């Protein structure tokens, strides 16, 4: 059948099973929006800003495993997507961003709202395209979705000149079959070597990252942990891949990881790294990281092997398939003495905070209690992000959505909107610092328009908390440009945008407000006033080995 480019775009989205898109219209993309108007089966969420659309597509993708889709017009519309695309790229999130540009004859002539968005996004996408001929449009969109999903997922951008959206071409519908993980590419010799290393180990430690979440490896990982009989730690991105309430679990690793995990990994003789990228926030001093251990790394991306840490052995492939193969060959191991040693660390170095007054650890624990651990938690970036990682027990994958690699302030509210649209029967909660909330608080208007029952918890310390913590510890208390005590009233602002809102200053007030929020059928903002000098503990100083993690008592003793 003969269709316009815009009609082909919509038909291709339907082929891919897309039910929701996030975006903002403009002149260059009007043909697409005109066609979208005639297809109510694809829900469109009009965000307040294109960056909000990209974060919403990201949150939709992270919470479901499906490809998130965002739309933007040319020029500033397209460039406003860049931060969200980069966020998705750093955290391996499948996303397709569709932008429209000026007509083909106007490209390269500094036309109104013309920008080379494919050139701009080249370093932060798995691949990108500019489609100058409508004959190539359908196949390009199909290829974009396939690339976004395949292997290590990530964002793909498709830029389409406006005249291509108007031109006509014969369109043939196709049935899209999702590619299954490649089992055959996993080398049997690598599996055998991995099994041998595991059997030799006396003090193994399992380190889980976001790759285990992406591959859906939770069930196989649970079996693997039982077979290896080893303690388990994770990265920020790996939360929920392994049950955070399991007795083998020891908490996060790295700069704000638990002392148990940091000490245990420093003492182990085999570190089994599953879908991790060994970021600097995990490693501390890379030369001293797990210096007594052999490193056994499982990853789908060959580029991750030996990139930051030399691996003694590795298996390349889908993590879930790797674990299946190893579980079939591995006999039950027994490391009772090692497990007992780690249990002593857990008893000696629990996560603690002052039980007096309102604090973010209290908020997170109370949220966990009142949601029975069944919420989808979203965060912005900073102290509150670390506290949310430390004090909420993630039992299932895709229940913590956070910007790990890029560390994008302003990510959370847009991502929460995407997650709530994708999961209408789940409670979605965004934890935000007051500095982060200011970045994209305009998306409250989006949440209100969509009547989304998400809860926005603002951890309001009137400062840029994590930066202030560094200024206190490492910059001689020079609080340069980090104080936010300017009288902005978040409660009034939230109500002006159509949300319900409460300000709380005590534990009792928070519990009452959160109970009310859980029953509310519209966005609910809770402005929680905490102390400006609350800090995230433990902490590893930049460049220090992770076994030198220090907590508040260590810090105070050193200052005395």
C-alpha positions in Angstrom: 0.0 0.0 0.0 1.1 3.6 -0.8 1.8 5.5 2.4 3.4 8.8 3.4 6.6 8.7 5.4 4.6 9.7 8.5 2.2 6.8 8.0 5.1 4.5 7.6 6.7 5.7 10.9 3.4 5.0 12.8 3.0 1.6 11.1 6.5 0.6 12.0 5.9 1.6 15.7 2.9 -0.6 15.7 4.9 -3.5 14.2 7.3 -3.2 17.1 4.5 -3.4 19.7 5.0 0.2 20.8 2.0 1.3 22.9 3.3 4.6 24.4 5.6 7.4 23.2 6.9 10.5 24.9 7.5 13.7 23.1 7.0 17.3 22.2 5.8 18.5 18.8 7.3 21.2 16.6 7.3 22.4 13.0 9.6 19.8 11.5 7.8 16.8 13.1 4.2 18.1 12.5 3.5 15.5 9.8 4.3 12.7 12.2 2.1 14.2 14.9 -0.7 14.7 12.5 -0.6 11.0 11.7 -0.3 10.1 15.4 -3.5 12.0 16.0 -5.3 9.4 14.0 -3.9 6.4 16.0 -5.2 6.5 19.6 -3.9 3.0 20.0 -0.4 4.6 20.5 -0.6 6.8 23.6 1.4 10.0 23.4 2.6 11.6 26.6 3.3 15.3 26.1 6.1 16.2 28.5 7.0 19.7 29.7 10.4 19.5 28.0 12.1 17.2 25.5 14.6 16.1 28.2 11.7 14.9 30.2 10.5 12.9 27.2 13.9 11.2 26.9 14.0 10.3 30.6 10.4 9.1 30.5 11.3 6.8 27.6 14.2 5.6 29.6 12.1 4.9 32.7 9.6 3.1 30.6 12.4 0.9 29.1 14.2 0.2 32.4 11.0 -0.8 34.2 9.8 -3.2 31.5 12.8 -4.3 29.4 11.0 -3.0 26.3 12.3 -0.3 23.9 11.4 3.2 25.1 10.4 5.7 22.4 10.7 9.5 22.4 9.9 12.1 19.7 11.3 15.6 19.1 11.4 18.2 16.4 14.5 19.7 14.8 17.1 22.1 16.3 16.6 22.7 20.0 14.0 20.0 20.3 16.5 17.5 19.2 19.4 18.8 21.2 17.2 18.8 24.3 17.1 15.0 24.0 20.9 14.7 24.2 21.3 14.4 28.0 18.6 11.7 28.1 20.2 9.8 25.3 23.6 9.9 27.0 22.0 8.7 30.2 20.5 5.7 28.4 23.8 5.0 26.6 25.8 4.9 29.8 23.4 2.5 31.4 22.7 0.3 28.4 19.0 1.2 28.1 17.1 0.3 24.9 15.6 3.5 23.4 14.7 4.8 20.0 14.7 8.6 19.6 12.9 9.8 16.5 13.7 13.4 15.5 12.7 15.3 12.4 14.8 17.8 10.6 14.5 20.5 7.9 13.9 19.3 4.4 16.6 17.5 2.5 17.2 20.5 0.2 17.7 22.7 3.2 20.2 20.5 5.0 23.7 22.1 5.5 22.4 25.6 4.8 22.0 26.9 8.4 18.3 26.7 7.9 15.9 27.7 10.7 16.1 25.1 13.5 18.5 22.9 11.5 21.0 20.9 13.5 23.2 17.9 12.7 21.7 15.8 15.5 23.1 12.6 14.1 26.6 14.1 14.3 26.0 15.4 17.8 24.7 12.1 19.1 27.3 9.8 17.4 29.4 9.3 20.6 26.3 8.6 22.8 24.3 6.2 20.6 24.8 2.6 19.6 24.0 3.8 16.1 22.2 6.6 14.4 20.6 7.4 11.1 19.5 10.2 8.9 16.9 9.0 6.4 17.0 11.1 3.2 14.9 8.8 1.1 11.4 7.6 2.0 12.3 4.3 0.3 14.7 3.5 3.2 12.5 4.6 6.0 10.7 1.4 7.1 13.8 -0.7 7.0 15.8 1.9 8.9 13.2 2.1 11.7 13.1 -1.7 12.0 16.9 -1.8 12.1 16.9 0.9 14.8 14.7 -1.2 17.1 16.7 -4.3 16.4 20.0 -2.5 17.2 18.5 -1.0 20.4 17.6 -4.4 21.7 20.4 -6.6 20.4 23.3 -7.7 22.6 24.2 -5.0 25.1 21.2 -2.7 24.6 21.3 1.1 24.1 19.8 4.1 22.4 19.5 4.6 18.7 18.5 7.9 17.0 16.7 8.2 13.7 16.6 11.7 12.1 14.1 12.2 9.3 13.9 15.4 7.1 10.4 16.8 7.0 9.9 16.2 3.3 10.7 12.5 3.8 7.7 12.4 6.2 5.5 13.7 3.5 6.8 11.7 0.5 5.0 8.5 -0.4 6.3 4.9 -0.8 4.9 1.4 -1.0 4.8 -0.1 2.4 4.7 -3.8 3.2 4.0 -4.8 6.8 6.2 -7.2 8.5 5.9 -9.4 11.5 8.7 -8.6 13.9 10.2 -11.6 15.8 12.3 -10.6 18.7 15.8 -12.1 18.5 16.6 -14.6 21.2 19.9 -14.6 23.1 22.7 -16.2 21.2 23.6 -19.5 23.0 25.9 -20.9 20.4 28.5 -18.1 20.5 29.4 -18.9 24.2 32.6 -20.9 24.1 32.6 -24.2 25.9 36.3 -23.8 26.7 35.5 -20.6 28.5 32.7 -22.3 30.5 35.1 -25.1 31.5 37.8 -22.7 32.6 35.2 -20.8 34.7 34.0 -23.9 36.4 37.5 -25.0 37.2 38.3 -21.6 38.8 35.2 -21.7 40.9 36.0 -25.2 42.1 39.5 -24.1 43.1 38.4 -21.1 45.1 38.4 -21.1 48.8 37.1 -17.5 49.3 34.9 -16.7 46.3 32.8 -13.5 46.1 30.0 -12.8 43.6 29.8 -9.3 42.2 26.6 -8.5 40.3 26.0 -5.5 37.9 23.3 -4.1 35.6 24.0 -6.8 33.0 22.3 -9.4 35.2 19.2 -7.2 35.3 19.2 -6.6 31.6 19.6 -10.3 30.7 16.8 -11.4 33.1 19.3 -13.6 35.0 17.7 -13.5 38.5 16.6 -17.1 38.6 19.8 -18.5 37.3 21.8 -16.2 39.5 19.9 -17.5 42.6 20.8 -21.1 41.6 24.4 -20.0 40.9 24.9 -18.4 44.3 23.5 -21.5 46.0 25.9 -23.7 44.1 29.0 -21.6 44.6 28.1 -20.9 48.3 29.5 -17.4 48.2 28.6 -13.9 49.5 27.0 -11.5 47.0 27.5 -7.8 46.5 26.2 -5.6 43.7 26.6 -2.3 41.9 24.0 0.5 41.9 22.8 -0.7 38.5 22.7 -4.3 39.7 20.2 -3.8 42.5 17.4 -6.4 42.5 19.2 -8.9 40.2 19.9 -10.8 43.5 17.4 -10.6 46.3 18.6 -7.9 48.8 16.9 -9.8 51.7 18.9 -13.1 51.0 21.3 -14.2 53.7 24.2 -14.3 51.1 23.7 -10.6 50.3 26.2 -8.1 51.8 25.2 -4.8 50.2 26.6 -2.5 47.5 30.3 -2.4 46.7 32.5 0.7 46.2 32.6 4.4 47.3 29.4 4.2 49.3 29.2 0.4 49.6 29.1 -1.5 52.9 32.2 -2.1 54.9 31.3 -5.8 54.7 31.3 -5.9 50.9 34.4 -3.7 50.6 36.4 -5.7 53.1 35.2 -9.1 51.8 36.1 -8.3 48.2 39.5 -7.1 49.3 40.1 -10.5 51.0 38.5 -12.9 48.5 40.6 -15.2 46.3 38.1 -15.3 43.4 35.9 -12.4 42.4 33.1 -13.5 40.0 32.0 -10.4 38.2 28.6 -10.8 36.4 27.6 -8.0 34.0 29.6 -5.3 35.6 31.8 -2.5 34.0 34.2 -2.0 36.9 33.5 1.8 37.1 35.8 4.1 39.1 33.2 4.5 41.8 33.4 0.7 42.5 37.1 0.3 42.1 38.6 3.1 44.3 42.3 2.6 43.8 42.2 0.2 40.8 45.8 -1.1 41.4 44.7 -2.3 44.9 41.2 -3.5 44.0 40.7 -7.2 44.9 44.5 -7.5 44.8 44.4 -11.0 46.3 41.9 -12.4 43.9 41.6 -13.9 40.5 39.0 -12.1 38.4 36.4 -14.2 36.6 34.3 -11.9 34.4 31.0 -12.7 32.6 29.8 -10.1 30.1 28.0 -9.8 26.8 30.3 -7.0 25.6 33.9 -8.1 24.8 35.0 -4.5 25.2 34.4 -4.7 28.9 36.9 -7.5 29.4 40.3 -6.1 30.7 39.0 -2.6 30.1 39.4 -1.3 33.7 40.6 -4.5 35.6 42.6 -7.4 34.2 40.6 -10.6 34.1 42.1 -14.0 34.9 39.4 -15.6 32.8 36.2 -14.5 31.1 33.1 -15.8 29.4 31.6 -13.7 26.6 27.9 -13.9 26.1 24.4 -13.3 27.5 24.8 -13.5 31.3 21.6 -15.5 31.7 22.8 -18.1 29.2 26.3 -18.2 30.7 24.9 -18.9 34.1 22.6 -21.7 32.8 25.6 -23.4 31.2 27.7 -23.1 34.4 24.9 -24.2 36.6 24.6 -27.4 34.6 28.2 -28.3 35.1 29.0 -27.0 38.6 28.6 -29.2 41.7 27.6 -27.8 45.0 30.5 -26.1 46.7 31.0 -25.6 50.5 32.6 -22.4 51.9 31.1 -22.5 55.4 34.2 -20.9 57.1 34.4 -18.1 54.5 30.6 -17.4 54.8 30.9 -17.3 58.6 33.8 -14.8 58.3 31.7 -12.5 56.2 28.7 -12.9 58.6 31.0 -11.6 61.3 31.7 -8.5 59.2 27.9 -8.1 58.7 27.3 -8.1 62.4 30.3 -5.9 63.1 29.7 -3.3 60.4 25.9 -2.8 59.9 24.6 0.2 58.1 23.6 2.7 60.8 22.2 6.1 61.2 20.9 8.3 64.0 17.3 7.3 64.9 16.5 10.8 66.2 14.8 13.3 63.9 14.0 13.2 60.2 16.7 11.8 57.9 16.8 10.2 54.5 17.7 6.7 55.8 14.6 6.9 58.0 12.5 8.0 55.0 13.8 5.1 52.9 13.3 2.5 55.6 9.8 3.8 56.3 8.9 3.7 52.6 10.2 0.1 52.4 8.0 -0.8 55.3 4.9 0.9 54.1 5.2 -0.4 50.5 6.1 -3.9 51.7 9.2 -3.6 49.4 7.0 -3.8 46.3 7.4 -0.2 44.9 9.3 0.8 41.8 11.9 3.2 43.2 13.3 5.9 41.1 16.0 8.4 42.1 17.7 11.5 41.1 21.4 11.7 41.7 23.3 12.5 44.9 23.1 11.6 48.6 19.5 10.6 48.4 20.4 8.2 45.6 23.0 6.4 47.7 20.6 6.3 50.7 17.9 4.8 48.5 20.4 2.2 47.3 21.6 1.4 50.9 18.3 1.3 52.9 15.6 -0.1 50.5 15.9 -3.9 50.1 15.4 -4.6 46.4 14.1 -8.1 46.0 13.4 -8.0 42.3 15.0 -6.6 39.1 13.8 -3.4 37.4 12.6 -1.9 40.7 15.4 0.7 41.1 15.6 3.1 38.2 18.6 5.5 38.6 21.2 7.2 36.5 24.3 5.3 37.3 26.9 6.0 34.6 26.2 9.6 33.6 24.8 10.7 37.1 22.1 12.9 35.6 20.5 15.3 38.0 16.9 15.8 36.9 16.5 12.2 35.6 14.1 10.9 38.2 10.8 12.6 37.7 10.7 12.0 34.0 11.8 8.4 34.5 9.1 8.0 37.2 6.5 9.2 34.7 7.7 6.7 32.1 7.7 3.9 34.7 4.2 4.8 36.0 2.8 4.8 32.4 4.3 1.4 31.8 3.2 0.0 35.2 -0.2 1.6 36.0 -0.9 -1.0 38.8 2.4 -0.5 40.6 3.4 2.3 43.1 6.1 4.4 41.6 8.1 6.6 44.0 10.8 9.2 43.0 13.4 10.2 45.6 14.8 13.6 44.9 17.2 16.0 46.5 16.0 19.6 46.4 18.8 20.5 44.0 17.8 17.7 41.6 14.1 18.6 41.9 14.8 22.1 40.6 16.3 20.6 37.4 13.1 19.2 35.9 10.4 20.0 38.4 8.3 21.3 35.4 7.5 17.6 34.7 5.1 17.7 37.7 2.7 19.4 35.3 3.1 16.3 33.0 2.3 13.9 35.9 -0.7 16.0 36.9 -2.1 16.2 33.3 -1.7 12.4 33.0 -3.3 11.9 36.5 -0.4 9.6 37.5 -0.4 8.5 41.2 3.3 8.7 41.5 4.9 10.0 44.8 7.7 12.5 44.8 9.7 12.5 48.0 11.9 15.6 48.2 14.8 15.1 50.6 15.2 18.8 51.2 18.4 19.9 53.0 18.6 23.3 51.3 22.0 22.5 49.9 23.6 20.4 47.1 24.1 17.6 49.5 26.7 15.4 47.9 28.8 18.3 46.8 28.6 19.8 50.3 29.7 16.4 51.7 32.8 16.5 49.6 33.4 20.2 50.4 33.2 19.3 54.1 35.5 16.2 53.9 38.0 17.3 51.3 37.7 21.1 50.6 38.1 22.6 54.1 34.4 23.5 54.5 34.4 25.9 51.5 30.7 25.8 50.6 31.1 27.4 47.2 27.8 27.7 45.3 26.1 24.8 47.1 23.6 26.6 49.5 20.0 26.6 48.2 18.3 28.4 51.1 16.4 30.9 48.9 12.9 30.5 50.0 11.4 28.4 47.2 8.2 26.8 48.5 8.0 23.3 46.9 4.5 22.7 48.4 3.0 25.8 46.8 4.8 25.1 43.6 3.5 21.5 43.5 -0.1 22.6 44.2 0.2 25.2 41.5 1.1 22.4 39.1 -1.9 20.3 40.0 -0.3 17.9 42.5 -1.1 17.3 46.2 1.7 18.3 48.5 2.7 18.3 52.2 5.8 19.5 54.0 7.1 17.4 56.9 9.7 18.0 59.6 9.2 15.0 61.9 9.1 11.2 61.5 5.4 11.1 62.5 4.5 13.8 60.0 6.2 11.9 57.2 4.5 8.6 58.1 1.1 10.3 58.0 1.8 12.1 54.8 3.1 9.0 53.0 0.1 7.0 54.1 -2.1 9.8 52.5 0.1 9.8 49.4 -0.4 6.0 49.0 -4.2 6.5 48.8 -4.0 9.5 46.5 -5.0 9.1 42.8 -2.8 12.0 41.6 0.8 13.1 42.0 1.7 13.7 45.6 4.8 15.7 46.7 6.2 15.3 50.2 8.8 18.0 51.0 10.9 16.5 53.8 13.1 18.9 55.7 16.4 17.3 56.9 19.7 18.6 58.2 22.1 20.2 55.8 25.0 18.3 57.1 23.7 14.7 57.0 26.2 12.5 55.2 26.3 9.2 53.4 28.3 6.6 55.3 30.4 4.6 54.8 32.6 6.4 52.2 35.8 5.7 50.4 38.0 8.7 49.7 38.7 9.3 46.0 41.7 7.3 44.9 41.8 5.2 48.2 41.4 1.4 48.1 37.9 0.2 49.0 39.1 -1.6 52.1 39.8 1.9 53.6 36.1 2.7 53.8 35.3 4.9 56.7 32.2 5.7 58.6 31.1 8.6 60.8 32.8 7.2 63.9 36.0 6.7 62.0 35.8 10.3 60.7 35.1 11.8 64.1 37.9 9.8 65.7 40.3 11.1 63.1 39.3 14.7 63.6 39.6 14.5 67.4 
